Amino acid sequence: MQEVKNTQRALVRIGYDGSVHKTFRGPQAYARFENEVRVLRYLEKRACDFVPQLIGVDEADLKIITTNCGSRVDQVNPERLKALFAELETFGVRHDDPEIRNITYRRTDGRFCLIDFEFATILSEPAAVPSAPIIQWSAITHIGHVRTNNEDTFLALEFDGREVRYLGKVGESLSTKTDFVFAVSDGMGGAKSGEFASRITKDKITQLLPKGFRNAPPGPLSGYDTILLSLFRAIHDDLIQLGQSYDECRGMGTTLSLCWLTPGWMYFGHIGDSRIYHLPPGGGLKQLTDDHSHVGWLRRQGRLTEREARAHPMRNVLHQSLGAEHQFIEPQFGALACSAGDRFLLCSDGLIEGLWDYHLDEMIRATPTAQAAQHLVNAALERAGRDNITALIVEIVAPTA
């Protein structure tokens, strides 16, 4: 095959039969691949005859094969260029890179054509049942009855490869073009340093995670764990550096439990003793994360019951956290296929102090998601409240017409 384009974003080759083979790579490769396939299929249904036609799609290799729309052109009358992209909009698609580099000339019928639709936008897609589930969430944090400051924090955001949007404490969203991140962290270190550590964590997530937006097909082999490991290490290194630079930050650290939702999958990263629970639609409650403490290890070995673990004198001594003068960290990562009906609880250890696992299961299932976090925190305050308390509930809801 003849190579005609080889850049950071794509490799394009022409086959011996004239077909065009385009392999996506670089930033947001999967998102660009997914969008171009969707747009070309849409234009094919609208019988648009001056764009490539899809011949083959290989999601694993992020590759498409299309018909050949001729050779690129060096000059086009500005008015003709403008008219060509305007004509595309009559088929319900806006080309978001309306430049001469995306125009070709097809000698077989003397037609100017348009190519490269990875950033194109469908303008007139008919209203229908949404193709993606709705994400609903609620979150709340409380100082508790004893502490004088709240070192817990939670994060809810929606992002793509270009921008981040902070979400409120309660809400819902439907979008096939964005991913979601929900996280809970519990700072430590005394005075204000624990609170500071939690906020650094929040800022780092916002800065770093969008860089990994849909670079590969979703699933366990997407490279999500590499992205999350880089994130956790960046937070850890910053906290260590601050602790070494300022006396008031010495020993500063935080836990972090994070869920990253992308279509069909939930990726999670975790360190410390905050927790992530999964409540599948069929019933039951499963703790996805391990408590990084000696007591947590004893519980996983079956040497302590839930009741015994709660009363153990070393239950709050962590072996792993971000910062806190730990030289090495080994975060826990996982990927879980998910669909409508799945719910997730992210919480700090203050919530667990007052509520047993069966309480969590019963309360979440009996309460609408919009009120669930508040309901859990209120219940924990009634039963304990010696620590800060944070709860964040996420539910995947089937779309409606």
MIKE-835636 format. One record per residue (C-alpha): chain; x, y, z. Coordinates in steps of 0.001 Angstrom, whole numbers, plus 524288, in hexadecimal, padded with zeros to 5 digits. Layout:
   cadena      xx      yy      zz
        A       X       Y       Z
...
This chain:
   cadena      xx      yy      zz
        A   80000   80000   80000
        A   80415   80DEF   7FD97
        A   805D0   816B5   8096B
        A   7FFE9   82434   80754
        A   7FF5E   82985   81535
        A   806E8   8265B   8218C
        A   804D9   82FA2   82CED
        A   80333   82F06   83B9D
        A   7F471   82E13   839B7
        A   7F2F1   824A6   82E51
        A   7F956   81B84   82490
        A   7F2D3   81B75   8172A
        A   7F637   811D7   80C63
        A   7F04D   80ECD   7FF1E
        A   7EDC5   8007D   7FC0B
        A   7F09C   7FA0C   7EF02
        A   7E217   7FAA2   7EBF3
        A   7E1BD   8094C   7EE98
        A   7DB1A   80836   7FBE2
        A   7DF84   81151   806D7
        A   7E492   80B2B   8138A
        A   7E4B2   814BF   81EFA
        A   7EA14   81107   82C5E
        A   7E769   81A68   83799
        A   7F191   81CD9   84223
        A   7F620   82746   84B90
        A   7ED76   82FA7   85460
        A   7DF28   82B61   85562
        A   7E16D   8212F   84AC7
        A   7D5AF   818EA   84E5D
        A   7CC9B   8249B   84FA6
        A   7D0BA   8299D   8422D
        A   7CF71   81C12   83C3D
        A   7C207   81A3A   84248
        A   7BD45   82778   83D98
        A   7C1E4   825CE   82F8D
        A   7BB69   81873   82E88
        A   7AEB5   81DEA   833FB
        A   7AEB9   829A6   82AC3
        A   7B1EF   821B7   81E95
        A   7A740   817EF   821AE
        A   79DBA   82308   8239E
        A   7A168   82963   816A4
        A   7A01C   81C5B   80FBE
        A   7921F   81B3C   814AA
        A   78F8D   828F5   80F85
        A   7950F   824EA   80222
        A   79F99   82F50   80246
        A   7A7B2   82C8F   7F60B
        A   7B38C   8354C   7F7F7
        A   7B981   82EFF   80410
        A   7C0A3   82209   80604
        A   7B88E   815B2   807CA
        A   7BC46   80C3D   8129B
        A   7C10E   7FEF4   80DEB
        A   7C669   7F995   81AAD
        A   7C7D0   7FD2E   82918
        A   7D1E4   7F718   83243
        A   7CF8B   7FC0F   84015
        A   7DAB6   7F442   8460E
        A   7E4C9   7FB0B   83D63
        A   7DD47   807F6   83C5D
        A   7DD30   80696   82D8E
        A   7D345   809A9   82301
        A   7D343   8063C   81487
        A   7CBDD   80F3A   80B59
        A   7C9D8   811B9   7FD07
        A   7D315   81B1C   7F64D
        A   7CE13   828DC   7F3D4
        A   7D92C   82CD5   7EAF3
        A   7E548   8350B   7ECE1
        A   7E736   840CB   7F590
        A   7E68C   84E26   7EF4F
        A   7EFB0   859B4   7F08A
        A   7E65C   8649F   7ECF1
        A   7D7CC   866CC   7EE0C
        A   7D02B   87345   7EC1A
        A   7CCB4   8784D   7F9C2
        A   7BE65   87959   7F60A
        A   7BE56   86B68   7F0C3
        A   7C4EB   8669B   7FD36
        A   7BAC0   86D57   8059F
        A   7AFA4   86806   7FD4F
        A   7B4D8   85A29   7FE31
        A   7B4ED   85A00   80D00
        A   7A7A3   860B7   80D16
        A   7A276   855E2   80445
        A   7A701   84BE4   80E2E
        A   79E99   85287   81875
        A   7927C   8500C   81026
        A   79523   841A7   812FE
        A   79531   84484   8219D
        A   7A3DE   844CE   82436
        A   7AD05   85008   82747
        A   7BB5D   84E19   82406
        A   7C2C7   85434   82F42
        A   7CF58   8559A   8275D
        A   7CA71   85C87   81B03
        A   7D7B2   85E21   8148B
        A   7DD16   85AEE   80724
        A   7E4FF   84F90   80CC0
        A   7D82C   8483A   80E5D
        A   7D3E6   849B6   8002D
        A   7D6DC   84017   7F543
        A   7D3C1   83F95   7E6CA
        A   7CD8C   83363   7E104
        A   7D126   83284   7D296
        A   7C74B   827DC   7CF62
        A   7BC08   8318E   7D02D
        A   7C2EF   83EA3   7D1E4
        A   7BDF3   84040   7DFBF
        A   7C41A   84721   7EB4A
        A   7C2F3   83E9F   7F77D
        A   7C515   83FF6   8061B
        A   7CD41   836FD   80EC3
        A   7D1CD   83577   81CEF
        A   7C5D7   8360A   825C1
        A   7CC03   83305   832EA
        A   7C7D1   84037   83878
        A   7BB45   841C4   830AD
        A   7AE38   843FF   8377F
        A   7A11B   83E08   83414
        A   79765   84932   83437
        A   78A88   842CA   830E7
        A   78ABC   83548   83710
        A   77C6D   831B8   83906
        A   77742   83135   846CB
        A   7768C   8233C   84B91
        A   778CD   81AD4   85756
        A   78618   81F0B   85C83
        A   790C4   8155D   85931
        A   797AA   81724   86634
        A   7929A   81571   87419
        A   79051   820EF   87D09
        A   79A20   8232F   887F3
        A   793E5   827B0   894B7
        A   79B4D   82B5B   8A0F9
        A   79A7D   831C4   8AE46
        A   7A552   83540   8B7BE
        A   7A6D9   83BA6   8C4EF
        A   7B18F   83D86   8CEF8
        A   7AFCF   84107   8DD58
        A   7B971   84546   8E7C2
        A   7B38F   83BF8   8F1DA
        A   7B101   83E7D   90046
        A   7BF0C   83F2D   90539
        A   7C8B7   84459   8FB1A
        A   7CB11   852F3   8F992
        A   7CDFA   8524F   8EB10
        A   7C9F6   8498C   8DFCF
        A   7D565   84280   8D96F
        A   7CC73   83A91   8D07B
        A   7C93E   83F15   8C2D3
        A   7C222   83994   8B71B
        A   7C315   83C31   8A8A4
        A   7B93F   83AD6   89D96
        A   7BCD9   83F14   88FF5
        A   7B9E3   83CB9   881A6
        A   7C4BA   83DAA   877B4
        A   7C95E   83B37   869F7
        A   7D6DE   83D1C   86448
        A   7D595   84BDA   863CF
        A   7CE79   850B0   86FC8
        A   7C971   84D3E   87D45
        A   7BC5C   850D4   88315
        A   7BA2B   85046   891BE
        A   7AD73   84A06   895D7
        A   7A4E6   84D98   8A15C
        A   7A1E1   845B1   8AD71
        A   795C4   83FF1   8A71D
        A   792D1   83E09   898C4
        A   79199   835A0   88CCA
        A   79797   835F9   87F3D
        A   79660   82EED   8724D
        A   7A1A5   83019   868D2
        A   7A84E   826F5   85F66
        A   7B37C   8307D   85D81
        A   7B85B   831F4   86B76
        A   7BD49   82989   8769E
        A   7BAC9   82B6A   8852B
        A   7C384   82B0B   89114
        A   7BECF   829BA   89F07
        A   7C860   8296C   8AA55
        A   7C92B   82A07   8B919
        A   7D566   82D2C   8C0DF
        A   7D812   82E14   8CF62
        A   7E368   836C5   8D321
        A   7EC6F   834CA   8DEA2
        A   7F775   83C01   8E515
        A   7F1C1   844AB   8EF81
        A   7ED8D   852DC   8EFA1
        A   7EA3C   856FD   8E1AA
        A   7F3FA   84E58   8DAAF
        A   7EA90   84306   8D8C4
        A   7E073   84C03   8D2E5
        A   7EB0E   851BE   8CA27
        A   7EF2F   8442E   8C5C4
        A   7E15A   840CD   8C1B8
        A   7E03F   84D24   8B99B
        A   7ED3E   84AAD   8B2BE
        A   7E7EB   83D5D   8AF24
        A   7DBD6   84396   8A95B
        A   7E3DA   84D30   8A151
        A   7ECEF   842A5   89C05
        A   7E1AA   83A30   89784
        A   7DC18   845C2   89040
        A   7E915   848C2   889AD
        A   7EDB3   83B1F   8860D
        A   7E27F   831D7   88394
        A   7DCCE   83887   8776D
        A   7E9A1   835A8   87070
        A   7E5D0   8274C   8705D
        A   7D856   82981   86A75
        A   7D4B6   81E43   8615B
        A   7E226   81BBC   85BE4
        A   7DE8E   80D6C   859C1
        A   7D263   804C9   85911
        A   7CC21   80399   8668C
        A   7CE7C   7F7C0   86EFF
        A   7D921   7F118   8770E
        A   7E323   7F283   86C03
        A   7E0B7   80107   869F0
        A   7ECA9   8051E   871E2
        A   7E423   80B69   87C5F
        A   7ECF4   805DC   88712
        A   7F905   80C6F   88154
        A   7F1CC   8196B   880E7
        A   7ECF2   81811   88EDB
        A   7FA4D   813D3   893D0
        A   80050   82022   88E05
        A   7F5B9   8281D   894AA
        A   7F7A6   821CD   8A1FE
        A   80662   8233B   8A11C
        A   80567   8318C   89D50
        A   7FCCC   8345D   8A91B
        A   805C5   82C7A   8B1FE
        A   81210   83361   8AD40
        A   80C0C   840E0   8AF2F
        A   807CA   83D96   8BCFD
        A   81525   83824   8C078
        A   81BDA   84441   8BB18
        A   812FC   84D5B   8C2C7
        A   81519   8457D   8CF14
        A   823C5   846B0   8CD89
        A   8234B   85539   8CA5B
        A   81A6E   85A85   8D503
        A   81A32   856C1   8E353
        A   80B94   8590F   8E42E
        A   8098C   84EFD   8D952
        A   81257   8446F   8DEF2
        A   80B5D   83763   8DEF2
        A   80081   83C88   8D64E
        A   7F948   831FF   8CED7
        A   7EC2E   82D4B   8C9DC
        A   7E48C   8216A   8C5D3
        A   7DE7A   82111   8B848
        A   7D384   818C5   8B2BA
        A   7D012   81C2B   8A4BA
        A   7C632   81745   89AA9
        A   7C7D5   81A7D   88C38
        A   7BB7F   817BF   88457
        A   7BC60   815F4   8759C
        A   7B1F7   80F60   86D14
        A   7B047   80155   871B3
        A   7BB38   8019D   87BD1
        A   7BEF5   806AD   88928
        A   7CD81   807BD   88C0F
        A   7D1C5   809E5   89A01
        A   7DE1A   80DBE   8A121
        A   7DFDF   80D35   8AFC7
        A   7E95C   80EF7   8BAE3
        A   7E6C9   80FE1   8C980
        A   7DA70   80C74   8D101
        A   7CFF6   8142D   8CA25
        A   7C79C   80A8D   8C29E
        A   7C085   8079D   8B5E7
        A   7B4D2   7FE78   8B655
        A   7AD62   7F88F   8AAF0
        A   79ECF   7F60F   8ABE0
        A   79AD5   7EE09   89FE8
        A   78C8F   7EE96   89B96
        A   78A8A   7E058   89F2C
        A   78D20   7E2FD   8AD88
        A   7985C   7E218   8B709
        A   7A35F   7EB51   8BA86
        A   7B1C7   7E930   8B7B5
        A   7BD54   7F11E   8BC96
        A   7C5F3   7F2DD   8B097
        A   7D16C   7F903   8B7B2
        A   7DA97   7F3BC   8C210
        A   7DD01   7FB42   8CE9F
        A   7EB9C   7FDBC   8CE85
        A   7EDE0   7FAB9   8DCDF
        A   7F1CF   7EF20   8E524
        A   7E3C8   7EDD5   8E9C6
        A   7DF30   7EDEA   8DBAA
        A   7E8DC   7E31E   8D87B
        A   7E421   7DAF6   8E40A
        A   7D625   7DCBA   8DF7A
        A   7D97C   7D841   8D1A4
        A   7E04A   7CC54   8D759
        A   7D3E7   7C8B9   8DE92
        A   7DA5B   7CAA3   8EBD0
        A   7D14E   7D596   8F007
        A   7C2B4   7D788   8EE9D
        A   7BCE0   7E49D   8EAC4
        A   7B975   7E6F2   8F913
        A   7C720   7E360   8FDE8
        A   7CD89   7EC07   8F3A3
        A   7C57B   7F7B4   8F813
        A   7C9F3   7F60D   90632
        A   7D858   7F33F   90350
        A   7E187   7FD4F   909A3
        A   7E9A9   7FE90   8FD0C
        A   7DE44   80029   8F3AA
        A   7E262   80DFD   8EFCC
        A   7F0E3   80B2D   8ED9F
        A   7F381   80B6F   8DEFE
        A   7FE50   8044E   8D7C2
        A   7FB90   80B89   8CB15
        A   7F76E   81964   8C7BE
        A   7FB7C   82475   8BEE8
        A   80603   82CA1   8C569
        A   80724   82AD2   8D42F
        A   815C4   82802   8D281
        A   8135C   81AE4   8CBD1
        A   81ED0   8184B   8C2DB
        A   817BF   80EBB   8B9F6
        A   80983   80D13   8B66F
        A   80232   801A8   8B05C
        A   7F48F   80684   8ACD9
        A   7E9C4   7FCF9   8A986
        A   7E3A1   7FDB8   89BFD
        A   7D865   7F690   895AD
        A   7CEC7   7F6AB   88A50
        A   7C09D   7F28D   88B61
        A   7B709   7F101   8801C
        A   7AAB1   7F853   883D4
        A   79D47   7FB86   87E82
        A   79031   8013A   8827A
        A   78CB5   7FDE1   89081
        A   79A78   7FDC1   895F1
        A   79D18   8069E   8A18F
        A   7A9C6   80A71   8A821
        A   7AC7B   81018   8B590
        A   7B8FF   8179E   8B847
        A   7BAEE   81B3E   8C67C
        A   7C4B5   81F02   8D0EB
        A   7C6F3   81696   8DCF0
        A   7BE83   81FEB   8E4EC
        A   7B266   81A7C   8DE41
        A   7B656   80C69   8E10C
        A   7B881   80F78   8EF5C
        A   7A9F1   8114D   8F11A
        A   7A40C   807FB   8E728
        A   7A56E   7F972   8E4A7
        A   7A626   7F41C   8D6E3
        A   79819   7EF44   8D762
        A   793D8   7FD06   8DB4D
        A   79A69   80282   8CF3A
        A   793DC   7F896   8C65B
        A   7864E   7FA94   8CBF7
        A   786C7   80968   8CC7E
        A   78C2F   80B88   8BED9
        A   78273   8025C   8B873
        A   77714   80847   8BFF7
        A   77A74   81668   8BCE1
        A   77A7D   81DE4   8AFEE
        A   78867   8211F   8ABEC
        A   785FC   82FB9   8AD22
        A   7837A   82E24   8BBD5
        A   78BEE   82230   8BEA2
        A   798A4   828F6   8C290
        A   791BA   83208   8CC1A
        A   78A18   82692   8D1B2
        A   7968A   81ED0   8D438
        A   79DBE   82A14   8DA95
        A   7922D   82D4C   8E35C
        A   79194   81F27   8E7C4
        A   7A031   81EB4   8EA74
        A   79F53   82B36   8F276
        A   794AC   82546   8FADE
        A   79CCB   8191F   8FDB6
        A   7AA98   81ED9   8FECA
        A   7AFFB   82B8C   8F90E
        A   7BD4C   82BBB   8FF95
        A   7C3EA   82D71   8F251
        A   7C115   8351A   8E5F6
        A   7B6E7   82E1E   8DDAC
        A   7B5E8   82DD9   8CEDA
        A   7ACF9   8260E   8C5DE
        A   7ABDD   8266F   8B716
        A   7A1C7   81E13   8AFE9
        A   7A22A   81BB5   8A137
        A   7979F   8146B   899BC
        A   796EF   8106D   88B79
        A   788E3   811FB   88711
        A   782C6   80C7E   87AB1
        A   77F56   8175D   87112
        A   7712D   81A5D   86E5D
        A   76AC9   81E95   861C0
